[in-house]
């Protein structure tokens, strides 16, 4: 079995070609195990944490934080047989046995595979670590175990196990310089500025534990530092030289993908945008009533929720608007579900996660989904799966004080609704001019799929629901 394995940059989205390494969670010498997150990367769609699909000790990080790496390129090498010494003679037990007909080898442990990550093992070689201080093989094995670099079980690598029972862990060998501690404990001690040689070990066999490190910190009356949260959504700061007339910012990640998608959409789908201004006073009253409703307690209730519900009702009344254009097969694909996208502005750029099967959700369920979507986007935890498969989108430009706009379609979708600012304006109501809450809606649609009549019906239905929310019941 190959001792060193490479973990390659997987395709964590749909056909992505590259990703930027935002943060490493491990360093050379750290122990890793199957499913452990080793780094965070930013793709063209989202920030994603990458779990490694095998066990071992980190041998080498191939790229620094901030590097952009092509999918399929090895980013980390792992020693899967740490503490095994210089490489790989055959097991001595085999020499004692007489030659026999070839038998089927024991099956190798099946490793999980990430999307876009092959099962073929890497061929990277490195000189194996030697036992410190010329220690005996037994002592070296103990040290490897204590430092978290012990080789995996013999059965897992297809070698016949040796029979003797495991002895109790011996006490540390006198004269050895390096205290016994696993890599995570060593890293903790380093972060806290603690010299492991000064720590009183309480673990079995003289191992320094995390509790021992914290006790050492408390003993010197230094407060333990608070771990700062990782600013997943925050972009890297741009250095601006004093007096500079220009600043150049690399286009990558979400911003690069958004730019490419918008150019492709604008010059592929023939856009048409229609506008309507509507009195939403009754909708605003309903929002206040829903906030006081015990069935909506703890949920995110705002005008966007009712705009989303109005759009879903309009799609139910005009199902042909919920479609996509298949250029290759020259077909219109009607969707019998609505994955409702909500455009969200984040420090990393514009993203459009969507609520799957939004049309099948009740109002409380829709409110819960909207709240979760917004919270996830703000925290930078939106995944590529959250942003794939959308059918129609809402962009709430009103939160910026903007009345309306001419939004560009999200690629592959048939329509996008811009929801403008709600303003108190003079409005003719029941024959008299009164102050009313008014907003402007703009619906852009793909004119290959949606003609003017259908687009106008959809927009008029949305406006009718917002003007008279009783239609949420009669039409819903």
Order of alpha helices (4+ residues) and beta strands (2+ residues): beta-beta-beta-beta-beta-beta-beta-beta-alpha-alpha-alpha-alpha-alpha-beta-alpha-alpha-beta-beta-beta-beta-alpha-beta-beta-beta-beta-alpha-alpha
